[in-house]
Amino acid sequence: MLRERIAAVARPRHTVHAHCDIPCGIYDPHGAEIGARTVARMVELINQNLGDDPNQRNQFVRCVAVKEQHAELVKHEVRVIWGDYFKPEHVEKYPQLHDLVWRIMKQAGKCRQTVDAQAAADLQALVKEFADIFWETKGGRPQA
Amino acid sequence: MPSTRPRVSRPGDRDDLGRARFRAGVRFGIGIAAVGVALAPPVARLVASWGLRSAVEGTSMRPTLEPGDWLLVDSRGFAERRPRVADLVAVPDPTEPSRWLVKRVVDVDADGRLELRGDNPAESTDSRTFGTVDAAAVIGRPWARYWPPHRIGRVR
C-alpha cells in the first residue's frame, strides 16, 4: 500500500530513448520481400514438371522444402516488424495494418499448401504493401 | 518555559551566563546556515530534476544505462555552462521531436553544435544518422539513477 503510493509518486514522467532503428538494420522488410519472391520462384520451378529421374526428383523436393521455409520466413519477418516496430500512432495512420498482417499470414499458409502461381503473386503483393507502409513511416524507401 | 523563570544565581554570574547562551545561539545559527548552504545546491538540483524524472528505453547507452533505469534529468544542468565532450544529454530526437533521446556528447563543433553517440555504437541511432544537434535544444542533464535500488547513484 505505502509501497504502491511511493512507486506512484516516483514513477518517471518521461521516457528518454537510448534508441536504435533502421540504420543499424534491426528492422527491414527486405527479408520478407525476398522470402515472398523466393516462394514465387519455387512455385515456378515446381510447376516446370521436372521429370522422374532421381536427380530431378531430388531437385523437386528441394524446391518444395525451400518454398515451405521461405513462406514461414515471410511470416516471421512480418510478425517481428508488426509486433516490435509499429506503434499505436502508426496503426492510427494505417488502420488496415492489422488486417494486412493477418492476410499475409493466411496467404503464406496458402502458398505452403499449394503450388498456385497466383497465390504466390498475391503474397508478394501483400508483402509489398506491408513494406510500403513501413517505409512511409520511415519517410521513404532508401535508394538501393 | 524554564529559561524565562528567574534563576537562583550569585551576584555577577548572570551576565556571563547570558553571554554564553547568546554565543551558543549564534554558533547554532551559523551551524544551521552552513548545513543549509551545503545542502542548497543538491536540493535545488533535486527540485530541478524531479519534473524531468525519466525512464530509459532502448539499449544504445549500454553499459552506462540499461533499459528500465529511472533517471533524474537536471533541467538546469546546462544553465551555467554549455554541454562538453563526455557529458550525457537529453535532447529531442531531431527526426521525431516529440520523443526524447539520451546520448553522449562526443564532439562540440565551433558553432556549439553537438555530435552525439550512444555508448553502445553498434546498436545506436545518433549523429551518424541525424547529424549534429544544437546545444540550445538540450532538455537537461541526466545525472543520477534512482531505480533499480541496487544501481542507485550518479550516472556520468
Interface residues (C-beta under 8 A of the other chain):
Chain A: A10 R11 P12 R13 H14 T15 V16 H17 A18 H19 C20 D21 I22 P23 C24 I26 G139
Chain B: G51 L52 R53 S54 A55 V56 E57 G58 T59 S60 M61 R62 L65 P67 W70 L71 V73 A90 D93 T95 R99 W100 L101 V102 K103 G118 N120 A122 E123 S124 T125 R128 T129 P142 Y146 W147
